Every structure is written in structure tokens, then in C-alpha cells.
Amino acid sequence: MKLHTFKGGIHPKEMKELSNQCPITPAFPTTKTVTIPVTMGGAPNTPLVKVGDLVAKGQIIATGDKFMNCPVHSSVSGKVKKIQNCLVTGNAEVPCIIIEADDENRTAYMEPLDPFTSDFKDAIARIKDAGITGMGGASFPVHVKLNPPPEKKIDYVLLNAAECEPYLTCDERTLQESTNKVIDGLAICLHLVGALGIIALEENKSYLKDKIYDEIIKQGYEDCISICVVKTKYPQGSEKFIVNACLGIEIPSAKLPADAGCIISNVGTVCAISDAFRLGMPLIERSLTLSGYGVEKPCNIRVPVGTLISDLPPEVLTVKDETVKVISGGPMMGFAMSATNFPVAKGTSGVTFLTKEETQLFEEDQCISCGNCVSICAMHLNPVLILREMKAGNYDKAKRFGLMDCIECGCCAYGCPAHIKIVQRVRLGKGVIRQKMAEQRAKEAAAANNAK
């Protein structure tokens, strides 16, 4: 069996065995309270509710009027207790709507809608109204992704079933437990954009290939959906590498998969699309993995969006005293958190609890220009030169060396013998560049106003 892959990358310990045999089980916060960020992908939203309001499960509680807005819904039936800034992934504090659940279970779902007979505009509106964003981490609004400009012809929709991040297994369990829903959601995407489908399945999950293909045949999509087994390698799941591995197409710098005739979708995302049409249910819950040797029982759970990790019941999550690092996401691209009182958002694929033995808590040493980071960079960048220019304050030159093209996968830091925190430095550098760009736009806007 031929294995498709890309040049570069690394092979960290997968650690999937901790949780990949654990079925996805429902869980609910012990406080009966959810903390829902006002914006979870797309343009900034504005709350539609106020403190004291009663809300129903599935009711829109925040949105905006821009094309890039993606509405946010209440994940429980209850009362709005507070609207305030709270800690979220990335250690930022953003506006959140805090809702205390009641026992009435009022719902405000939409009516089911047949995706294959409905008008295209109605179907796209359904995806937007359901608040569906990419659930692989980037949280890009799906109604925008599935409605590309006319000049961008989409030939393929690639289902990212690689799940290459160590420890995380919720996508693997979803493929196993909800195969019918995965294929249905993917088929809806194919119908909307008029494309063929490819399921990119990493080799360590190839045991699912026959089960998936049987479901493809059962639903009658064997002529338009195929399975491509890709090599188990990190960061195989990144969209540019999925396209490169499956189609042999390299997406140029500053371009998107749509520029190469592709749309990439996550396993959880297509399930949410299926639910939005078949059940009328918005994106108000998600599956995620709790793993690492820092927890008593690694597992996969499904919780209401807005559930604080600290509010999970002890039979679901018990953190060991030996835990030294809590990461929202996986250990390669996730964010180390200062506390566990942050909510599960639409893009939260897991939380990893690491002991000292699982982490690299080393002091940085001097860069010796060994070039190891260059040889394993899947984006074909030169991290040594980028960091050298940033250290000298030459951010524009660092940008020319590819600073903004870095996908922050962490391969370079993983292979650095000097233990330099390359990804953190890159993120800071990108922040400087974006600030300079914002200042330049403000100057240009001021100049334009003065010229009137």
C-alpha cells in the first residue's frame, strides 16, 4: 500500500494508546454553568442577551452583521448570570456570556433541512445560522469556506482525518463511532461545492479504512469519495501538507487551499454540518480528548461548549499532583495554560496534562547554527535566519525570510539541541509585524480622511 506524505516533518511519540480505546462519553459541568466566549471564529460578535435573560439550548446569544460573523449559541437551557471577560485558550481574557443551566431543557433548534434539495443560498445560510466553524483549531467560519469566490473552482474537498497531534484521539473515535455522520457531512460539502471527496487517513488509523469504505458504499458515494492513506508523520494534518500528500500540489506562500482548488474540513466539522441539516442543531457541543500522564484516566468526552475544564466532574477528570504543564490542545501546537478554569470552545480538540517526564523543561542555550531546524521544517523555511533577524530587531527582514509563513507546528523547537523556544519567539515576531501593519493602515486611513 502506497503511503502519501510530504518532505520534512518529525516523528514524536504518538501517545495515542492512552485514549484511543476510550469511547466518547457525555459529561456536564458540576457547577451547571457554562462560560461561552462571545466570539469563536470570524468577525467579532456582539451579545444579543443581557444579564437575567432566560435562554434556550440552541438560541443565538451573540452575532454580528458582517459576512465573516459566525453566531454563537447557548449550549444549555438556563439564565444569563454574567457577561464579563474570562480566561480562554491562549491565556487571553475575552468577553464571555456565563449561563447557569436549569432543568427545563428548553430548545431553540432550527427545523431540519434537506441539504440536497434546498437552494444553495439556503444551505449556506443554514451552516452560518448553525454557527459552524472549523473544529480542528483554526475556527474559520465554514459558511465562508464553502462559498468561495466564483473564480476559485473547487475540485476536491479533503477530509482531514490525520489527527497527527500527539495524545489527541477524539477524531479517531468519531470516525469509529459516527462513521455514518462523517460521510453524510462530507457528502453535503461535496454537493454544495460540486467537488470530489478525499478522506486523508493517517497510517496509524488505517484499521478504520474498511469500516469507512463500507459506509461510503452503503450511502452510495463510492464514485465521488475515496480514501488516501498518508504516512504517520507530524505535522501531516496541516492543510498545506494534506494537499501536498494527497494531490501532489504545493500551495504557494500567502495562498489558501482554495487557490489550489481544494477545501479542507475536519472530522468534527462535517459531523456538525450533518447535525445542522438533519437535526437543526447548532454547534453547541463538541468532543475532545483529555490525556497525558498527568490525569488519572485519559478519556474522550463530549461536553457543552463553554464547559470550564476545572468544572469537569472528578470521575471524568482528576489531575495528578505530578502535573507540571496543562496545554489547551496537543503538546506541539497547543497553548500552555496558567490555570484550568478556561472553557471548551468550538476549536478545543483536547487538553493535555503533562508530567515532568513528558515535557522538555530545559533552559535555553546558545544557537550553534547546526541547521537541524532547517532540515525538519516542513514549510522549507530557515528558522535560524528568522530568529537571528528578530533578535537584531529586523522584523521586516525576518518577514522576507518567511516569518509570516511559519505555521507554528513546533517541529523546529522539538528538534533544537539548544532547546530554543522558537515557536514562542515566532509568535511574538508575528505580533510585532501585525502591529506595524495595523499602524500603517491607520496612517493611510488618516491621510485619506485629511485629503477629503
C-alpha positions as CSV (number, residue, x, y, z in Angstrom):
1,M,0.0,0.0,0.0
2,K,1.5,3.3,-1.1
3,L,1.8,5.9,1.6
4,H,1.5,9.6,0.7
5,T,3.5,12.2,2.5
6,F,5.4,15.4,2.3
7,K,9.1,16.5,2.7
8,G,10.3,17.3,6.2
9,G,8.4,16.8,9.5
10,I,9.2,14.8,12.6
11,H,8.1,11.6,14.4
12,P,7.3,12.4,18.0
13,K,5.9,9.8,20.3
14,E,2.3,9.4,19.3
15,M,0.9,8.6,22.8
16,K,-2.5,7.7,21.2
17,E,-2.7,4.4,23.2
18,L,-3.6,6.4,26.3
19,S,-7.1,7.3,25.0
20,N,-7.8,5.8,21.6
21,Q,-9.7,2.8,23.1
22,C,-11.9,5.1,25.2
23,P,-15.4,5.7,23.7
24,I,-16.7,9.3,23.6
25,T,-18.8,9.7,26.7
26,P,-21.1,12.7,27.6
27,A,-20.1,15.0,30.5
28,F,-21.6,18.0,32.1
29,P,-20.0,20.7,34.4
30,T,-20.5,20.2,38.1
31,T,-21.5,23.8,38.6
32,K,-24.2,23.5,35.9
33,T,-22.7,26.7,34.5
34,V,-21.1,27.4,31.1
35,T,-18.8,30.2,30.1
36,I,-19.3,30.9,26.4
37,P,-16.9,33.2,24.5
38,V,-18.8,35.9,22.6
39,T,-16.6,35.2,19.5
40,M,-15.3,31.8,18.5
41,G,-14.1,32.4,14.9
42,G,-14.8,35.0,12.3
43,A,-15.5,38.7,12.9
44,P,-16.1,40.0,16.5
45,N,-19.7,39.4,17.7
46,T,-21.9,41.5,19.9
47,P,-24.0,39.9,22.7
48,L,-27.8,39.7,22.0
49,V,-28.7,38.9,25.6
50,K,-28.4,40.7,28.9
51,V,-27.9,39.5,32.5
52,G,-31.1,37.9,33.8
53,D,-32.4,36.8,30.4
54,L,-33.7,33.2,30.1
55,V,-32.2,31.4,27.2
56,A,-32.9,28.1,25.4
57,K,-30.5,25.5,24.3
58,G,-29.5,26.4,20.8
59,Q,-30.6,30.0,21.0
60,I,-28.3,32.6,19.3
61,I,-26.8,34.7,22.1
62,A,-24.2,36.7,20.1
63,T,-23.6,37.6,16.5
64,G,-22.9,40.4,14.0
65,D,-24.0,41.7,10.6
66,K,-20.7,41.1,8.7
67,F,-20.3,38.2,6.2
68,M,-17.4,36.9,8.4
69,N,-19.5,36.8,11.6
70,C,-20.3,33.4,12.9
71,P,-23.1,33.3,15.5
72,V,-22.7,31.8,19.0
73,H,-25.5,29.9,20.7
74,S,-26.3,28.9,24.2
75,S,-25.3,25.3,24.9
76,V,-27.7,24.9,27.8
77,S,-31.2,26.0,28.8
78,G,-30.9,28.5,31.7
79,K,-30.4,32.1,32.8
80,V,-27.6,34.6,31.9
81,K,-25.8,35.2,35.1
82,K,-22.9,37.5,33.9
83,I,-21.3,39.0,30.9
84,Q,-17.6,39.6,31.6
85,N,-14.1,39.0,30.5
86,C,-12.8,35.5,31.3
87,L,-9.7,33.4,30.6
88,V,-9.7,31.4,27.4
89,T,-7.2,29.4,25.4
90,G,-4.1,31.4,24.8
91,N,-4.3,33.0,28.3
92,A,-6.2,36.0,27.0
93,E,-9.3,37.4,28.7
94,V,-12.2,37.9,26.3
95,P,-15.9,38.8,26.7
96,C,-17.9,35.7,27.7
97,I,-21.5,35.0,28.5
98,I,-21.9,33.0,31.7
99,I,-25.1,30.9,31.8
100,E,-26.4,28.8,34.7
101,A,-28.4,25.8,33.4
102,D,-31.8,24.9,34.7
103,D,-33.7,21.6,34.5
104,E,-36.2,22.7,31.9
105,N,-34.2,21.7,28.8
106,R,-35.8,24.3,26.5
107,T,-34.5,24.1,23.0
108,A,-34.4,26.6,20.1
109,Y,-33.2,24.3,17.3
110,M,-33.9,25.0,13.6
111,E,-36.2,22.9,11.5
112,P,-34.4,20.1,9.7
113,L,-33.5,21.0,6.1
114,D,-32.7,18.6,3.2
115,P,-29.2,19.7,2.0
116,F,-29.6,18.0,-1.4
117,T,-32.9,19.6,-2.4
118,S,-32.6,23.1,-0.8
119,D,-31.3,26.2,-2.6
120,F,-27.6,26.8,-2.3
121,K,-28.1,30.1,-0.5
122,D,-30.5,28.5,2.0
123,A,-27.9,25.7,2.6
124,I,-25.1,28.2,3.2
125,A,-27.4,30.2,5.4
126,R,-28.1,27.1,7.4
127,I,-24.4,26.5,8.0
128,K,-23.9,30.1,9.1
129,D,-27.0,30.1,11.3
130,A,-25.7,26.9,13.0
131,G,-22.5,28.8,13.9
132,I,-20.3,26.2,12.4
133,T,-16.6,27.0,12.4
134,G,-13.6,24.7,11.7
135,M,-13.2,22.4,14.7
136,G,-9.6,21.5,14.0
137,G,-8.3,24.5,15.8
138,A,-8.3,27.5,13.4
139,S,-12.1,28.1,13.8
140,F,-12.6,29.6,10.4
141,P,-16.3,30.1,9.5
142,V,-17.4,27.2,7.4
143,H,-20.1,29.2,5.5
144,V,-17.3,31.3,4.1
145,K,-15.1,28.3,3.3
146,L,-17.9,26.6,1.4
147,N,-18.8,29.7,-0.6
148,P,-15.5,30.7,-2.3
149,P,-15.4,33.4,-5.0
150,P,-16.6,32.3,-8.4
151,E,-13.1,32.4,-9.9
152,K,-11.9,29.8,-7.4
153,K,-13.1,26.5,-8.8
154,I,-13.1,23.8,-6.1
155,D,-12.2,20.3,-7.4
156,Y,-11.7,18.5,-4.1
157,V,-12.9,18.5,-0.5
158,L,-10.3,16.8,1.7
159,L,-11.4,15.4,5.0
160,N,-8.6,15.8,7.4
161,A,-8.6,12.5,9.3
162,A,-4.9,12.6,10.0
163,E,-5.1,13.8,13.6
164,C,-1.3,14.0,13.7
165,E,-1.0,15.9,17.0
166,P,0.3,13.5,19.8
167,Y,-2.2,12.4,22.5
168,L,-5.4,13.6,20.7
169,T,-7.8,10.8,19.6
170,C,-11.3,12.4,19.5
171,D,-11.3,12.4,15.7
172,E,-10.3,8.8,15.6
173,R,-13.1,7.9,18.0
174,T,-15.6,9.9,16.0
175,L,-14.6,8.1,12.8
176,Q,-15.2,4.8,14.5
177,E,-18.4,5.7,16.4
178,S,-20.1,8.1,14.0
179,T,-18.9,6.9,10.6
180,N,-22.4,7.5,9.0
181,K,-22.5,11.1,10.2
182,V,-18.9,11.7,8.9
183,I,-19.7,10.5,5.4
184,D,-23.1,12.3,5.4
185,G,-21.5,15.6,6.4
186,L,-18.7,15.2,3.8
187,A,-21.3,14.4,1.1
188,I,-23.2,17.6,1.9
189,C,-20.0,19.6,1.4
190,L,-19.3,17.9,-1.9
191,H,-22.8,18.7,-3.1
192,L,-22.5,22.3,-2.1
193,V,-19.2,23.0,-3.9
194,G,-19.6,20.4,-6.7
195,A,-16.4,18.5,-5.9
196,L,-14.9,15.1,-5.3
197,G,-14.0,14.0,-1.8
198,I,-10.8,12.5,-0.4
199,I,-10.5,11.2,3.1
200,A,-6.9,11.7,4.3
201,L,-6.4,8.9,6.8
202,E,-3.1,8.6,8.7
203,E,-1.5,5.2,8.6
204,N,-1.9,4.6,12.4
205,K,-5.6,4.8,11.8
206,S,-5.7,2.6,8.7
207,Y,-7.6,-0.1,10.6
208,L,-10.6,2.1,10.1
209,K,-10.3,2.1,6.3
210,D,-12.6,-0.8,5.6
211,K,-15.3,0.5,8.0
212,I,-15.2,3.9,6.4
213,Y,-15.3,2.5,2.9
214,D,-18.2,0.2,3.8
215,E,-20.1,3.3,4.9
216,I,-19.2,5.1,1.7
217,I,-20.7,2.2,-0.3
218,K,-23.7,2.0,1.9
219,Q,-24.6,5.7,1.3
220,G,-23.8,5.4,-2.4
221,Y,-20.8,7.7,-2.7
222,E,-18.1,5.2,-3.9
223,D,-17.9,7.2,-7.2
224,C,-17.1,10.5,-5.5
225,I,-15.4,9.8,-2.2
226,S,-12.0,8.0,-2.0
227,I,-9.6,7.2,0.9
228,C,-6.0,8.3,0.8
229,V,-3.7,6.7,3.4
230,V,-1.0,9.1,4.4
231,K,2.2,8.4,6.3
232,T,2.1,8.8,10.1
233,K,4.3,11.9,10.5
234,Y,3.9,15.3,12.2
235,P,2.5,17.8,11.0
236,Q,0.8,15.7,8.4
237,G,-2.6,17.2,9.4
238,S,-1.7,20.8,8.4
239,E,-3.8,21.8,5.5
240,K,-0.9,22.5,3.2
241,F,0.7,19.1,3.8
242,I,-2.6,17.3,3.4
243,V,-3.0,18.8,0.0
244,N,0.6,18.1,-0.9
245,A,0.4,14.5,0.3
246,C,-2.9,13.6,-1.3
247,L,-2.7,15.6,-4.6
248,G,1.0,16.4,-5.0
249,I,0.1,20.1,-5.2
250,E,2.2,22.7,-3.3
251,I,0.2,25.7,-2.1
252,P,2.3,28.9,-2.6
253,S,3.2,31.3,0.1
254,A,0.3,33.5,1.3
255,K,-2.2,31.4,-0.6
256,L,-5.0,29.2,0.6
257,P,-6.1,25.7,-0.3
258,A,-8.9,27.2,-2.4
259,D,-6.3,28.7,-4.6
260,A,-5.2,25.1,-5.4
261,G,-8.8,24.0,-5.9
262,C,-9.2,22.4,-2.5
263,I,-11.3,22.8,0.7
264,I,-10.1,21.1,3.9
265,S,-12.5,20.1,6.5
266,N,-12.1,18.5,9.9
267,V,-13.9,15.3,11.1
268,G,-15.8,17.1,13.8
269,T,-16.8,19.9,11.4
270,V,-18.5,17.6,8.9
271,C,-20.4,15.9,11.8
272,A,-21.6,19.4,12.9
273,I,-22.7,20.1,9.3
274,S,-24.7,16.9,9.3
275,D,-26.4,17.7,12.6
276,A,-27.3,21.2,11.4
277,F,-29.2,19.9,8.5
278,R,-30.6,16.6,9.8
279,L,-31.4,17.7,13.4
280,G,-31.4,21.5,13.1
281,M,-28.9,21.6,15.9
282,P,-26.4,24.4,16.0
283,L,-22.7,23.8,17.0
284,I,-23.3,23.8,20.8
285,E,-21.3,20.7,21.9
286,R,-18.0,19.1,20.9
287,S,-15.9,16.1,21.6
288,L,-12.4,16.4,22.9
289,T,-9.6,14.3,24.4
290,L,-8.3,14.6,28.0
291,S,-4.9,12.9,28.0
292,G,-1.4,12.8,29.4
293,Y,0.2,11.0,32.3
294,G,-1.0,13.9,34.5
295,V,-4.6,12.6,34.6
296,E,-5.8,9.6,36.4
297,K,-8.0,8.3,33.4
298,P,-7.3,9.6,29.9
299,C,-10.6,9.7,28.0
300,N,-12.7,11.2,25.2
301,I,-15.7,13.2,26.2
302,R,-18.5,15.3,24.7
303,V,-19.4,18.5,26.5
304,P,-21.5,21.6,26.0
305,V,-19.5,24.5,24.5
306,G,-18.4,26.7,27.4
307,T,-17.7,24.0,29.9
308,L,-14.8,25.0,32.1
309,I,-12.2,22.3,32.3
310,S,-12.0,23.0,36.1
311,D,-15.7,22.2,36.3
312,L,-15.5,18.7,34.9
313,P,-16.6,16.0,37.4
314,P,-13.9,14.1,39.2
315,E,-15.0,10.8,37.7
316,V,-14.1,12.4,34.3
317,L,-11.1,14.4,35.2
318,T,-8.8,14.0,38.2
319,V,-5.4,15.8,37.8
320,K,-2.4,14.3,39.4
321,D,-0.1,16.2,41.7
322,E,2.8,15.4,39.4
323,T,1.3,17.5,36.6
324,V,3.6,20.4,35.6
325,K,2.0,21.7,32.4
326,V,-1.6,22.0,31.2
327,I,-2.0,22.5,27.5
328,S,-5.1,23.5,25.6
329,G,-4.7,21.3,22.6
330,G,-1.9,18.9,21.9
331,P,1.7,19.3,23.0
332,M,3.0,20.5,19.7
333,M,0.7,23.3,18.7
334,G,-1.4,23.8,21.9
335,F,-1.2,26.7,24.4
336,A,0.3,26.2,27.8
337,M,-2.4,27.5,30.3
338,S,-1.9,29.2,33.6
339,A,-4.9,27.5,35.1
340,T,-7.7,25.0,34.2
341,N,-10.6,27.5,34.5
342,F,-10.8,28.0,30.8
343,P,-13.8,27.0,28.6
344,V,-14.1,24.4,25.9
345,A,-14.6,26.4,22.7
346,K,-15.6,25.3,19.3
347,G,-12.0,24.7,18.3
348,T,-10.9,22.8,21.5
349,S,-9.8,19.4,20.3
350,G,-8.3,18.4,23.6
351,V,-6.5,19.2,26.8
352,T,-3.1,17.6,27.6
353,F,-1.8,17.2,31.2
354,L,1.9,16.6,31.2
355,T,4.3,15.4,33.9
356,K,7.9,16.5,34.2
357,E,9.0,13.3,32.3
358,E,6.7,14.2,29.4
359,T,7.9,17.7,28.9
360,Q,11.1,19.5,27.9
361,L,11.7,21.9,30.8
362,F,15.2,22.9,29.8
363,E,17.0,26.2,30.0
364,E,17.7,27.8,26.6
365,D,21.3,27.5,25.3
366,Q,23.1,29.4,22.6
367,C,22.1,28.6,19.0
368,I,25.0,26.8,17.4
369,S,23.6,27.1,13.8
370,C,23.5,23.3,13.4
371,G,20.8,23.6,10.8
372,N,18.6,20.9,12.4
373,C,15.6,23.2,12.4
374,V,16.1,23.8,8.7
375,S,16.2,20.2,7.7
376,I,13.0,19.3,9.5
377,C,10.9,22.4,8.7
378,A,8.0,21.1,6.6
379,M,7.5,24.7,5.3
380,H,11.0,24.8,3.9
381,L,11.9,27.9,6.0
382,N,15.1,28.8,7.7
383,P,14.3,29.3,11.4
384,V,17.9,30.2,12.2
385,L,17.9,33.2,9.9
386,I,14.4,34.3,11.0
387,L,15.3,34.2,14.7
388,R,18.6,36.0,14.0
389,E,16.9,38.9,12.3
390,M,14.2,39.2,15.0
391,K,16.9,39.2,17.7
392,A,18.5,42.2,15.8
393,G,15.2,43.9,15.6
394,N,15.0,43.5,11.8
395,Y,11.4,42.3,11.7
396,D,10.8,43.3,8.1
397,K,13.8,41.2,7.0
398,A,12.6,38.3,9.2
399,K,9.3,38.6,7.3
400,R,11.2,38.3,4.0
401,F,12.8,35.1,5.3
402,G,9.3,33.7,5.8
403,L,8.3,34.7,9.4
404,M,4.6,35.0,8.4
405,D,4.6,31.7,6.5
406,C,5.5,29.7,9.7
407,I,2.6,27.5,10.7
408,E,3.9,27.3,14.3
409,C,3.9,23.5,14.2
410,G,6.8,23.2,16.7
411,C,9.0,20.8,14.7
412,C,11.9,23.2,14.9
413,A,11.7,23.6,18.6
414,Y,11.2,19.8,19.1
415,G,14.5,19.1,17.2
416,C,16.5,22.0,18.6
417,P,19.5,20.7,20.6
418,A,19.8,24.2,22.3
419,H,16.1,24.0,23.4
420,I,15.4,27.4,22.0
421,K,11.7,28.4,22.3
422,I,11.4,29.1,18.6
423,V,7.6,29.0,18.3
424,Q,7.1,31.5,21.1
425,R,9.6,33.8,19.5
426,V,7.9,33.4,16.1
427,R,4.5,34.3,17.7
428,L,5.9,37.4,19.3
429,G,7.5,38.4,16.0
430,K,4.2,37.9,14.1
431,G,2.6,40.1,16.7
432,V,5.1,42.9,16.0
433,I,4.6,42.6,12.3
434,R,0.8,42.7,12.6
435,Q,1.0,45.7,14.9
436,K,3.2,47.5,12.4
437,M,0.7,46.7,9.6
438,A,-2.2,48.0,11.7
439,E,-0.4,51.2,12.4
440,Q,0.4,51.6,8.7
441,R,-3.3,51.1,7.8
442,A,-4.3,53.6,10.4
443,K,-1.9,56.2,9.0
444,E,-3.2,55.6,5.4
445,A,-6.8,55.9,6.6
446,A,-5.9,59.2,8.4
447,A,-4.2,60.5,5.4
448,A,-7.2,59.7,3.2
449,N,-9.5,61.5,5.6
450,N,-7.3,64.5,5.7
451,A,-7.2,64.6,1.9
452,K,-11.0,64.9,1.6
